[in-house]
Amino acid sequence: MENQIRSVLSAIIHPETGKNLVESGFVEHVAAAAGKATVVLRFAKTRDPFAIKLKNAAEAALREAFPSTEVLVVVKEGGAAPRPEPKTKTTTGTIARVIAVASGKGGVGKSTVTANLAVALRNMGYRVGVLDADIYGPSQPRMFGVEGYVPDAVQEEGEERIVPAEAMDIRLMSIGFFIRPTDALLWRGAMAVNALKQMIHQTQWGALDFLLVDLPPGTGDIHLSIIGELKIDAAVIVSTPQQVAVADVVRGVEMFRNENVAVPLAGIVENMAWFTPEELPEARYYLFGRGGAQRFAAQAGVPFLGEIPIVQSIMEGADEGRPAAGIDPRVERWYRQIAEKVVAAALTNGR
Ligand code: ADP
């Protein structure tokens, strides 16, 4: 079957070079087993403008050729920026940099931003993990389509390790794998903190360039415990236009800035900044005013990382377990710009 897959891929032509994916050497890996096929495409350029289009074309062609097979095409791009060096001698010593994603309130898209940022970083060639620490509404399993995953425990060098889920080439550990959604509200205080500590220190992360932590909304003891366990190199605050500058966001900024916490703020992402209907892709409706997050960031002295509009593909991606940054080229571009700034912040401020 792997040869058949290659032959399907050899019918897909790169518009710029006129060569097909196979002869261009872009097919890095092909695997097929048990009704599933995975293809890794690696593009030579760091920002091949056709990468996502070709990935979509490859997926469509493979699905047509093998209708009963679940097909996944993963894109990687060559020559990523120099990999950050991992810190040493800790249980999280194989993780080079930790990025926390926070928000003042729930429902502003913090988890969606975390998942899409993870995919954007992976597309840039980084090895990425996601720790879903949002005990009040762990949604990363849904974002990555691995809701039913039950983590295995294994022994590694005499230590017990928890095996993370893997989706879209991203390692994922979520508090949602251990609690039922209806029990989440009972998980307060010490119980949640202990579970999170275990997830931080016992997950078999492997070597990661970036671990993204989806924090619970707001500020509180859980945040402080996570900050105490993991040295966070960059914090990203997600806000919607309505929520900008409200007390919760200000408290978030103050928490990271507090001298006892001192987590470097990478900046603010404005999510749901405008609305673009599917049938009018050029239109932008600023339903809640314009530029608020940028003004707030300037006032608060926090970098502004960029804005993400409300678009259908982001919502659908979240529902279908495939973040839109891996599928929709527009969304990938918006997230790429934010990811580049976050990487720069994590590399310069961190450690
Ligand atoms: P939070 O983690 O802050 O509670 P979520 O990431 O779960 O919020 O997002 C809340 C809802 O909003 C989800 O249904 C998600 O699909 C949707 N959503 C988030 N960002 C966008 C966006 N930019 N465009 C469309 N829908 C979005």
Residues whose N, C-alpha, C, O or C-beta is under 5 A from the ligand:
A	BS01	ADP	K105 G106 G107 V108 G109 K110 S111 T112 V113 S139 M272 I308 P309 I310 V311 I314 M315 A318
